[in-house]
Amino acid sequence: MNIVSNVKNYVCGLRQLVKFRSKKIFISKGTFLHPKVVIGKCTRINATSHIDQCTIGAFCAIGGRLVVRSSNHFHNFLNMQDWAQQFVLKSNIKVVGKSEGSVEIGNAVWIGDSVIILPDVEIGDGAVIGAGSVVTKSIPPFSIAVGNPAQVIKMRFPKEIIEIICQIRWWEWDLKTIQKRRELFEIDLNNSSPNDLLKIIDKYKMINKT
Ligand SMILES: CC(C)(COP(=O)(O)OP(=O)(O)OC[C@H]1O[C@@H](n2cnc3c(N)ncnc32)[C@H](O)[C@@H]1OP(=O)(O)O)[C@@H](O)C(=O)NCCC(=O)NCCS
């Protein structure tokens, strides 16, 4: 597919599109993407979504129909519809807020299908958001959160393992380094001890010991 026909697939500036291609980012056809959305390398949005201004980290797996909202309508005026407020009422009072602190989605996050993320929410690195969740408050790194409103039901790994992953920050490595260290990505972290993980980390000198 050439770049021009791809631009039609989602609302996106040409420069943004070129950046996405070079960073191996995939965004499904028909997605609305705010022009200021920032996305990290190798993140994939697998089916049509609506994404307001936000940042999304690298290596995120995002299902279909994600909605990220970065503002609310004011509900303290009689009318809540901004077009009518401006063009029918000709009022100078806006009834839609500007971005209220934009959403931040960390690195290596998995977001299931049909999730809604509301303004001002931060989703930590490595978190999982269950299908159909409505995320109203920030979600800690490496937790699994589900439901409406989304609540943490468990952590993905034991605390010691999470601490090690937070130190190595693998999503910041270049792709060649990641490929060379594939062994790290092939161990079951729920059936390994922190020492098993540290052995591999030492083998590839992933943590600088100064
Ligand atoms: C969140 C998820 C990963 C949890 O999987 P899991 O770790 O195996 O958790 P479990 O299935 O053991 O569920 C634990 C509890 O959470 C509940 N739960 C799981 N997913 C839920 C969801 N999406 N919404 C509400 N509750 C959910 C379960 O009913 C269970 O409740 P219980 O303890 O009262 O019985 C999974 O359920 C999910 O939502 N996957 C997303 C699938 C998807 O959208 N794929 C698209 C590809 S990107």
The ligand as an ORCA input file, in Angstrom:
! r2SCAN-3c Opt
* xyz 0 1
  C      -8.103     -9.707     31.698
  C      -7.808    -11.119     31.226
  C      -6.493    -11.136     30.509
  C      -7.730    -11.939     32.520
  O      -7.349    -13.236     32.257
  P      -6.889    -14.210     33.457
  O      -5.649    -13.698     34.104
  O      -6.819    -15.582     32.882
  O      -8.022    -14.035     34.546
  P      -9.228    -15.002     34.890
  O      -9.894    -15.481     33.636
  O      -8.709    -16.022     35.852
  O     -10.248    -14.035     35.630
  C     -10.078    -13.584     36.939
  C     -11.372    -12.942     37.380
  O     -11.591    -11.728     36.627
  C     -12.835    -11.803     35.888
  N     -12.579    -11.225     34.578
  C     -11.650    -11.658     33.671
  N     -11.667    -10.853     32.589
  C     -12.603     -9.923     32.814
  C     -13.085     -8.833     32.050
  N     -12.562     -8.557     30.859
  N     -14.044     -8.058     32.578
  C     -14.569     -8.333     33.804
  N     -14.143     -9.361     34.579
  C     -13.192    -10.150     34.080
  C     -13.163    -13.292     35.821
  O     -14.530    -13.484     35.672
  C     -12.625    -13.770     37.138
  O     -13.549    -13.437     38.152
  P     -13.770    -14.408     39.435
  O     -12.439    -14.439     40.141
  O     -14.846    -13.701     40.193
  O     -14.154    -15.729     38.883
  C      -8.888    -11.683     30.243
  O     -10.037    -12.078     30.918
  C      -9.291    -10.658     29.174
  O     -10.140     -9.762     29.355
  N      -8.651    -10.799     27.989
  C      -8.816     -9.915     26.875
  C      -9.091    -10.716     25.576
  C      -9.129     -9.823     24.387
  O      -9.780     -8.795     24.357
  N      -8.359    -10.171     23.369
  C      -8.226     -9.336     22.192
  C      -6.836     -9.434     21.683
  S      -5.896     -7.935     21.830
*
